[in-house]
């Protein structure tokens, strides 16, 4: 004999925890949440990888600057491991190459100008190289809040559709859907705020590296000028003897 119950057993409401709200969310909101989680992981990965890279480069540039400021003449980068950092090696090799290509006894001012031009281009190239990978942080910081907002709007729209279909305004019916939607906004902020903070941090670090590169370029130009003056002093007596 079938027993008719006076009421129907309602389906259990989804657990209002972040994981429970994710499992109960619409497929579009789930995609938004996954995308924001991936963006957050990318932000912290850039912090660890790029932070280690820039710290190592800064330490080596400081060592090279101290060595160049104490040097008497333009050193060979192959003879000292402290000069093996790529930026330092490129600066020194560019200066040595220009000295080799310039005519002996030529105008020192012209040589210095050409060396300065070479070093300036290398500075810009090294600065661009150091910035590689930082732009993704700016993109995440700018886009993530709007992606989270899109997930929120989509989720709230589904909640209103549910209200229309159930013919009820009971808050307990629509609260889980609204909570899922607001979780997308929260994840957007969780992804965006660290990205902006880390991007600003790296901007300051890169400004310091650019200043270090400028110091190294100035030190190389000073050594070039010193070598040219030394060559001119040695050539003076030789020319005087030749004139007699």
C-alpha positions as CSV (number, residue, x, y, z in Angstrom):
1,X,0.0,0.0,0.0
2,X,1.4,3.4,-1.0
3,X,1.6,6.0,1.8
4,X,1.1,9.6,0.6
5,X,3.2,12.1,2.6
6,X,1.5,15.4,3.3
7,X,4.6,17.3,2.1
8,X,7.5,16.8,-0.4
9,X,11.0,16.5,0.9
10,X,13.0,19.4,-0.5
11,X,16.4,19.0,-2.1
12,X,19.2,20.0,0.3
13,X,20.5,23.5,-0.4
14,X,24.0,23.7,-1.6
15,X,26.6,24.4,1.1
16,X,27.4,28.1,1.3
17,X,31.2,27.5,1.3
18,X,33.5,28.7,-1.6
19,X,33.9,25.2,-2.9
20,X,30.2,24.4,-2.5
21,X,29.2,27.6,-4.3
22,X,31.6,26.8,-7.1
23,X,30.1,23.4,-7.5
24,X,26.6,24.8,-7.6
25,X,27.4,27.7,-10.0
26,X,26.4,28.0,-13.6
27,X,28.9,26.8,-16.2
28,X,29.6,30.4,-17.3
29,X,30.3,31.5,-13.7
30,X,32.5,28.4,-13.2
31,X,34.5,29.3,-16.3
32,X,35.0,32.9,-14.9
33,X,36.1,31.5,-11.5
34,X,38.6,29.1,-13.2
35,X,40.0,31.9,-15.3
36,X,40.5,34.2,-12.3
37,X,42.1,31.4,-10.3
38,X,44.5,30.8,-13.2
39,X,45.3,34.5,-13.4
40,X,46.0,34.6,-9.6
41,X,48.4,31.6,-10.0
42,X,50.1,33.4,-12.9
43,X,50.6,36.5,-10.7
44,X,52.3,34.7,-7.9
45,X,54.4,32.7,-10.4
46,X,55.7,36.0,-12.0
47,X,56.4,37.3,-8.5
48,X,58.6,34.4,-7.6
49,X,60.3,33.8,-11.0
50,X,60.8,37.5,-12.0
51,X,61.7,38.5,-8.4
52,X,64.5,36.0,-8.2
53,X,65.7,37.0,-11.7
54,X,65.8,40.7,-11.0
55,X,67.4,40.3,-7.6
56,X,70.2,38.2,-9.1
57,X,70.7,40.7,-11.9
58,X,70.8,43.6,-9.5
59,X,73.4,41.9,-7.3
60,X,75.7,41.2,-10.3
61,X,75.3,44.7,-11.7
62,X,76.3,46.1,-8.4
63,X,79.5,43.9,-8.3
64,X,80.3,44.9,-11.9
65,X,79.8,48.6,-11.2
66,X,82.2,48.5,-8.2
67,X,84.8,46.8,-10.3
68,X,84.5,49.2,-13.2
69,X,84.7,52.2,-10.9
70,X,88.1,50.9,-9.6
71,X,89.5,50.0,-13.0
72,X,92.3,51.9,-14.6
73,X,91.5,50.9,-18.2
74,X,88.7,49.2,-20.1
75,X,88.8,45.5,-18.9
76,X,88.2,42.4,-20.9
77,X,84.9,40.8,-19.8
78,X,86.3,37.3,-20.5
79,X,89.0,37.7,-17.8
80,X,86.8,38.4,-14.8
81,X,83.7,36.4,-13.8
82,X,82.2,39.5,-12.2
83,X,81.8,40.9,-15.7
84,X,80.0,37.9,-17.2
85,X,76.5,39.4,-16.6
86,X,75.0,39.8,-20.1
87,X,74.3,43.5,-19.8
88,X,77.8,44.3,-18.5
89,X,79.4,42.1,-21.2
90,X,77.5,43.7,-24.0
91,X,78.5,47.2,-22.8
92,X,82.1,46.4,-22.6
93,X,82.2,44.5,-25.9
94,X,80.4,47.4,-27.6
95,X,83.0,49.9,-26.3
96,X,85.9,47.6,-27.3
97,X,84.5,47.0,-30.7
98,X,84.1,50.8,-31.4
99,X,87.6,51.4,-30.3
100,X,88.9,48.7,-32.6
101,X,86.9,50.0,-35.6
102,X,87.7,53.7,-35.0
103,X,90.8,55.0,-36.9
104,X,94.0,55.5,-34.9
105,X,94.7,59.1,-34.3
106,X,91.2,60.1,-35.0
107,X,89.1,62.7,-33.2
108,X,88.5,61.4,-29.6
109,X,85.3,63.3,-29.4
110,X,83.9,61.4,-32.3
111,X,85.0,58.1,-30.8
112,X,83.3,59.0,-27.5
113,X,80.1,60.0,-29.3
114,X,79.9,56.7,-31.2
115,X,80.7,54.7,-28.0
116,X,77.9,56.6,-26.2
117,X,75.5,55.9,-29.0
118,X,76.2,52.1,-28.9
119,X,75.9,52.0,-25.1
120,X,72.6,53.9,-25.2
121,X,71.1,51.3,-27.5
122,X,72.3,48.5,-25.4
123,X,70.8,50.1,-22.3
124,X,67.4,50.3,-23.9
125,X,67.6,46.7,-25.1
126,X,68.5,45.4,-21.7
127,X,65.7,47.4,-20.1
128,X,63.2,45.9,-22.5
129,X,64.6,42.5,-21.7
130,X,64.2,43.0,-18.0
131,X,60.6,44.1,-18.4
132,X,59.7,40.9,-20.3
133,X,56.9,39.1,-18.4
134,X,55.9,42.1,-16.3
135,X,53.1,43.3,-18.7
136,X,50.9,40.3,-17.8
137,X,50.5,41.7,-14.3
138,X,49.2,45.0,-15.7
139,X,46.7,43.1,-17.8
140,X,45.5,41.0,-14.9
141,X,45.2,44.0,-12.7
142,X,43.1,45.9,-15.3
143,X,40.9,43.1,-16.6
144,X,40.3,40.7,-13.6
145,X,37.8,43.0,-11.8
146,X,35.7,43.3,-14.9
147,X,35.8,39.6,-15.6
148,X,34.6,39.0,-12.0
149,X,31.9,41.6,-12.5
150,X,30.8,39.8,-15.6
151,X,30.5,36.5,-13.6
152,X,28.5,38.4,-11.0
153,X,26.1,39.9,-13.5
154,X,25.5,36.5,-15.1
155,X,24.9,34.8,-11.8
156,X,22.5,37.4,-10.6
157,X,20.6,37.3,-13.9
158,X,20.2,33.5,-13.4
159,X,18.9,34.2,-9.9
160,X,16.2,36.5,-11.2
161,X,15.3,33.9,-13.8
162,X,14.9,31.4,-11.0
163,X,12.7,33.8,-9.1
164,X,10.4,34.2,-12.1
165,X,10.3,30.4,-12.7
166,X,9.5,29.6,-9.0
167,X,7.0,32.4,-8.5
168,X,8.4,33.2,-5.1
169,X,10.4,36.0,-3.6
170,X,11.7,33.9,-0.7
171,X,15.3,35.0,-0.1
172,X,16.3,31.5,0.9
173,X,15.5,30.4,-2.7
174,X,17.7,33.0,-4.4
175,X,20.4,33.6,-1.8
176,X,22.7,30.7,-2.9
177,X,22.6,32.0,-6.5
178,X,23.4,35.5,-5.5
179,X,26.2,34.3,-3.2
180,X,27.8,32.3,-6.1
181,X,27.6,35.5,-8.3
182,X,29.3,37.6,-5.6
183,X,32.0,35.0,-5.2
184,X,33.1,35.7,-8.8
185,X,33.5,39.4,-7.9
186,X,35.6,38.4,-4.8
187,X,37.8,36.2,-7.0
188,X,38.3,39.1,-9.4
189,X,39.5,41.3,-6.6
190,X,41.7,38.6,-5.2
191,X,43.4,38.3,-8.6
192,X,43.6,42.0,-9.4
193,X,44.8,43.5,-6.2
194,X,48.0,41.5,-5.8
195,X,48.7,41.9,-9.5
196,X,48.6,45.7,-9.2
197,X,50.7,45.7,-6.0
198,X,53.3,43.4,-7.5
199,X,53.4,45.3,-10.8
200,X,54.1,48.6,-8.9
201,X,56.8,46.8,-7.0
202,X,58.5,45.6,-10.1
203,X,58.2,49.0,-11.7
204,X,60.3,50.4,-8.8
205,X,62.8,47.5,-9.1
206,X,63.1,48.1,-12.8
207,X,63.7,51.8,-12.3
208,X,66.6,50.9,-10.0
209,X,68.0,48.5,-12.6
210,X,67.8,51.2,-15.3
211,X,69.7,53.5,-13.0
212,X,72.3,50.8,-12.5
213,X,72.6,50.3,-16.2
214,X,73.1,54.1,-16.6
215,X,75.9,54.0,-14.0
216,X,77.6,51.1,-15.8
217,X,77.3,52.9,-19.1
218,X,78.8,56.1,-17.6
219,X,81.7,54.0,-16.1
220,X,82.4,52.4,-19.4
221,X,82.5,55.8,-21.1
222,X,84.8,57.1,-18.5
223,X,87.2,54.2,-19.1
224,X,87.1,54.8,-22.8
225,X,87.8,58.5,-22.3
226,X,90.7,57.6,-20.0
227,X,92.1,55.1,-22.5
228,X,91.9,57.7,-25.3
229,X,93.6,60.3,-23.2
230,X,96.4,57.9,-22.3
231,X,96.8,57.0,-26.0
232,X,97.1,60.7,-26.9
233,X,99.7,61.3,-24.2
234,X,101.8,58.4,-25.5
235,X,101.4,59.5,-29.1
236,X,102.6,63.1,-28.3
237,X,106.3,62.3,-27.8
238,X,106.4,59.9,-30.7
239,X,105.0,62.6,-33.1
240,X,107.4,65.1,-31.7
241,X,110.4,62.9,-32.4
242,X,109.1,62.1,-35.8
243,X,108.8,65.9,-36.6
244,X,112.5,66.3,-35.7
